[in-house]
Amino acid sequence: MEIEIDSKKNNPLLNRTEICFTVRHEGGSTPNREIIRSELAEKLNVKRENIIVNAINTSFGIQETTGYAKIYSSVAKAKDGERLHILKRNLIGV
């Protein structure tokens, strides 16, 4: 599995960085949010719990997934800025 950052935008008003990414997963299934969060944390040198993966989209027949994630400065900022169901999907305690 290989993750490539397509775009990265700093949003100081909401205390977060917004990124679009592409995951290439040859010979495997679509990775889940936890795996993607861990890989993004390792690649960007941030804490895994500060990353919220909002969207994961896989096209049929292509082993490539695109997605959108937000990196907050702290978990408290993530809880303030995200909707409840997004926090639950990312397994962040509410």
C-alpha positions in Angstrom: 0.0 0.0 0.0 1.3 3.4 -1.0 -0.1 6.8 0.0 0.5 9.9 -2.1 -0.6 13.4 -0.9 -2.3 15.2 -3.8 -3.0 18.5 -2.1 -2.4 20.1 1.3 -4.1 23.3 2.5 -3.6 25.0 5.8 -6.8 26.3 7.4 -5.8 28.4 10.4 -9.3 29.6 11.1 -10.4 26.1 12.0 -7.0 24.9 13.4 -6.5 22.2 10.8 -4.8 21.1 7.7 -6.9 19.7 4.9 -5.4 17.1 2.6 -6.5 15.1 -0.5 -4.7 11.8 -0.9 -4.5 8.7 -3.2 -3.9 5.2 -1.9 -2.6 2.5 -4.3 -3.4 -0.9 -3.0 -2.2 -3.5 -5.5 -3.5 -7.0 -5.0 -5.5 -6.0 -1.9 -8.9 -4.7 -0.8 -9.7 -1.1 0.0 -7.9 -0.2 3.3 -10.1 0.8 6.2 -9.9 4.2 7.9 -7.7 3.0 10.8 -5.0 1.8 8.3 -5.2 5.0 6.3 -5.0 7.1 9.5 -1.9 5.2 10.6 -0.2 5.6 7.3 -1.0 9.3 7.0 0.3 9.9 10.5 3.6 8.1 9.7 4.0 10.0 6.4 3.1 13.4 7.8 4.7 13.0 11.3 1.6 13.8 13.2 -0.4 11.9 15.9 -2.9 9.4 14.5 -5.6 10.5 16.9 -5.5 14.1 15.4 -6.4 12.8 11.9 -10.0 12.6 10.7 -10.6 10.8 7.5 -13.8 12.2 6.0 -14.2 10.4 2.7 -12.8 7.3 1.0 -13.8 6.7 -2.7 -12.7 3.6 -4.7 -13.5 3.2 -8.4 -14.6 -0.1 -9.7 -11.9 -2.1 -11.4 -9.0 0.1 -10.3 -7.0 -0.7 -7.2 -6.7 3.0 -6.3 -8.6 4.9 -3.6 -8.9 8.7 -3.3 -9.8 10.4 -0.1 -10.1 13.6 2.0 -8.8 14.0 5.5 -8.3 16.7 8.1 -5.4 17.0 10.5 -6.3 19.0 13.7 -3.9 20.5 16.2 -5.5 18.4 19.0 -8.2 15.9 19.7 -10.2 18.6 21.5 -10.2 20.8 18.4 -11.3 17.8 16.3 -14.2 17.2 18.6 -15.2 20.8 18.4 -15.0 21.0 14.6 -16.4 17.7 13.4 -19.9 16.2 13.3 -20.7 13.3 15.7 -21.0 10.6 13.1 -17.7 11.5 11.5 -16.0 11.2 14.9 -17.7 7.8 15.5 -16.4 6.5 12.1 -12.9 7.5 13.0 -13.3 5.8 16.5 -12.7 9.0 18.4 -14.3 9.0 21.8 -17.1 11.5 22.1 
